[in-house]
């Protein structure tokens, strides 16, 4: 279609707008991310006959690119906006501003986004009411992301009223959905559910992307309402619709649902998997808000797994993203999470700083639920600091607000936390009643993880108060629920609870059995933690690497687009020059023809004048003079015509060159498109390779753990047989030489057994279930010295324990025994021959437990001292040891945050001093 006059161009603009409305239909008719459609639009753009068509196609192309490549979509929208302003094409400018607003919203530039939507609404065009409704619905999302909830509700309420006054209700459902999102953020989930029902009833577009968004909002509302079973149903519906759509944003909503479901079921492995998948998707289409949400959820999961350093690192990254775009509500939530992390790390001052900042923001935003969360965190911090009165006060404030909001999960959490404080102050009856109230709420919600924790805590409280008969059904229920969750952490806690239960019943055999099961679960958790950390750190690195690659690709595309625009501008200028030159040549040619005709008429007049020269002689002479002048002018014009002909030929040649350049540019554009496809394919292959390597690494860790466990037991079985046979031989064999040989066999078997036990000790130190208990140091040392009495007597070594009975402290018994046992063994092994002795003493000094082992043995050469803590190092070639004793001691001390010093004089003796902080 070619439009000539201004009036025709106006009609063409309207016709093109109608055509664009027919093509794009509604804003919510599934975002076309299919590459064929984008290629088709690119071809239409190249072949557009008018600039008005270019504006409309650029707008459609921008909308198709959103949620597929937001940065490129924004570039197209800005190009359409620039061109529509030059053409004074108001319909195109209005649509372009809306699309620019979407692009800035996605990238977190909320101020520019808000300005674009307002400017679009201020442009008056035919039938612009619906466009304004769409702009206002998006403005509601902008205000919600910024935490300006009152402003969001005001805009949405006004838009809803405006829509209801007209018959154009296309975007009424979108307004209701945005309003539901704001209400749900404010924890007014009952109002949010009613709003979603209105949104569902007023849907005019049932595309998968729209349904996915609707079900996602339902999911969050029912999750906040504590109706976990209904929330799970909507999570499934969200993911089903997301998979049917081509929308990356819909898939992110699906991942957010899966993360919350997995977290509530204590399935942290899958929660992290879905989190990293979601982060990768947000990098593809560049939406800041869900990316910050996903980083926050990853931080919360790592906090649950006690990976506090990693949790804090990711939380700070989320906070940086939120601060960059001034997302106040999200900033408050992240500060609350950081407070929780530092609380668990026992950095209470820093935790209070973060929770105070979170409370400050939430007070400004009038976020009651958030303020209650801050009070809850403060209550736990003060409980851990020992200020029980202040702790109860904050927990009661949190409970009051949560009851006002009917926030069931929060009420249950507050009752549980209050019970912990009353238990700490010794008010067990009050603690028990609060736990029972919280349990009823957990049953109503149906969250298996929370139910398991409640049953476990009730059973533990009853066991500690020696109400064993009442405790048993709660303990059995806790174990049953823990198995349903398949959470190793909850199962480990249940085993420890049973061990404590049977200890109170003095059934030592069963107590020992459950301690072994808890230890096995702990070992499994430790192994999984290491493999998970390695795999997920690798995943984080890959995600960041892909982000950089995509950013470079987008920048390269932007530069190519700019380059193509500049070249197109140059071509347009050259076309103008050619047209102006051609027009000038035509005008001159017309002028020359007119002069030529005029010359012919003058020649005819000359003949007539010659025939009548007698009558008009003077007039004839004047005409001759004029004729000569005209001939001169004709010659000048002829010369100019020749010059114009040469210029025209030059311009035609230049035009041909420009056509060749256009073809080259088209070829380069095709190459860029193919390179983009190759990079996208490479990204998918990288994801598959990362998944394969992660599975291989997990399998390798499992095989290594199985090999060590089985080989250690397989080695010890024949050794114990050898030692038993040696003992039997002493009784049954009478030949002294045979008895001597059996003694050697027994001695060798004992040495190998000692080696295997030390290797097992190294593994135990790394995976030890650290449970604080009161330790009587003198009793521990006496028991260990008894073990070595026989060996000491054989070497005439005097063993002495100079520790006072009053020396007790809280620590980890297994680690303390490992330290003392290995130091005493070393001292006996390297003791002297002249009145040898080994003296052990332990005392408290300046907040530390000091353990000293003194002998008058061989001593250690000075150059060997830096190496004595290395695995398998032996300073004396004649040593019968295995070089593991001091290595184990150092490893155990690292876990206790202790230190070791050795003072030694060669051939005089050695003093080993161990410092362990009292914690």
Secondary structure, 3 states (H helix, E strand, C coil): CCCCCHHHHHHHHHHHHHHHHHHHCCCCCCCCCCHHHHHHHHHHHHCCCCHHHHHHHHHHHHHHHCCCCHHHHHHHHHHHHHHHHHHCCHHHHHHHHHHHHHHHHHCCCHHHHHHHHHHHHHCCCCCCHHHHHHHHHHHHHHHHHHCCHHHHHHHHHHHHHHHHCCCCCCCHHHHHHHHHHHHHHCCCHHHHHHHHHHHHHCCCCCCHHHHHHHHHHHHHHHHHCCCHHHHHHHHHHHHHHHHHCCCHHHHHHHHHHHHHHHHHCCCHHHHHHHHHHHHHHHHHHCCHHHHHHHHHHHHHHHHHCCCHHHHHHHHHHHHHHHHHCCCHHHHHHHHHHHHHHHHHCCCHHHHHHHHHHHHHHHHHHCCHHHHHHHHHHHHHHHHHHCCHHHHHHHHHHHHHHHHHHCCHHHHHHHHHHHHHHHHHCCCHHHHHHHHHHHHHHHHHHCCHHHHHHHHHHHHHHHHHCCCHHHHHHHHHHHHHHHHHHCCHHHHHHHHHHHHHHHHHCCCHHHHHHHHHHHHHHHHHHHHHHHHHHHHHHHHHHHHHHHHHHHHHHHHHHHHHHHHHHHHHHHHHHHHHHHHHHHHHHHHHHHHHHHHHHHHHHHHHHHHHHHHCCCCCHHHHHHHHHHHHHHHHHHHHHHHHHHHHHHHHHHHHHHHHHHHHHHHHHHHHHHHHHHHHHHHHHHHHHHHHHHHHHHHHHHHHHHHHHHHHHHHHHHHHHHHHHHHHHHHHHHHHCCCHHHHHHHHHHHHHHHHHHHHHHHHHHHHHHHHCCCCCEEEEHHHHHHHHHHHCHHHHHHCCCEEEECCCCCCEEEECHHHHHHHHHHHHHHHHHCCCCCCCEEEEEEEEECCEEEEEEEECCCCCCHHHHHHCCCCCCCCCCCCCCCCCHHHHHHHHHHHHCCEEEEEEECCCEEEEEEEEECC
